[in-house]
Amino acid sequence: MGQKPQCILRVADTKEKRGECESKALAPERPGFPGSGIKRAIIAELNISPKMTPKSILLIEDNPSDVDLTRRALEKGHVANQLVVIEDGQEALDYLTAAETPALPALTLLDLKLPLVPGLEVLRRIRADARLRRLPVVILTSSNEEHDVITSCDLGLNSYIRKPVDFIQFARAVAHLGLYWLVSNEAPFRAATA
């Protein structure tokens, strides 16, 4: 059983919240990163380098309840990988395309209903970027609109998962998701960026 995250921060967390986690592992200031100072990349596990590790999970989700639900589901499924949470589409794109981002996440969980840049546009831009196009992206959303599913697939989505209402079903889905993408799946983009 892996070590569970000790401190999860969001990009928009306050200085006070970041201070609580500083002794655990906090990302450094990011010069030129929009919102640098108040908004920063986040680190979720104790005893890790303050950079995104090769087996990290990027969660792009603006709803704090859904972030907490996903975190709890990952813990329940014994998925102890570093969790980076970004709360809006533009911030996620800035983070992924920043030159100082050392490694891409092993898995990106993307909500469709995001502020600033919606999830489908985030996916479109990820697939249009040569460095990011092979990044595994899983839509994790409450939407079951046929248009969203078809458009996501047309844009090269890896998987579309509708958030179940029941926590046990959701935890099971997230555990299977973690097992497949973080353990079983061969990640072709790693060789291209290594």
Number of C-alpha atoms within 10 A of each C-alpha: 7 9 14 19 19 15 19 23 21 25 21 21 15 14 11 9 14 23 11 12 19 13 10 16 21 25 16 14 13 17 10 9 16 14 13 15 14 13 20 25 26 28 31 28 23 19 11 14 12 17 20 24 18 16 18 22 25 23 24 27 27 19 14 11 10 15 19 12 15 21 22 18 21 25 19 16 19 16 25 22 22 26 28 23 25 26 21 23 26 19 23 22 18 14 19 19 15 13 8 12 14 13 16 24 23 24 22 22 21 25 27 23 18 20 14 11 16 16 24 21 17 21 23 17 15 21 18 12 11 10 15 17 16 18 20 21 23 21 25 23 19 14 17 12 8 9 10 16 18 12 13 22 13 10 17 16 21 14 16 20 19 16 20 14 9 8 14 12 13 19 22 15 19 24 18 15 20 22 15 12 19 20 12 9 12 10 16 11 16 15 7 10 11 6
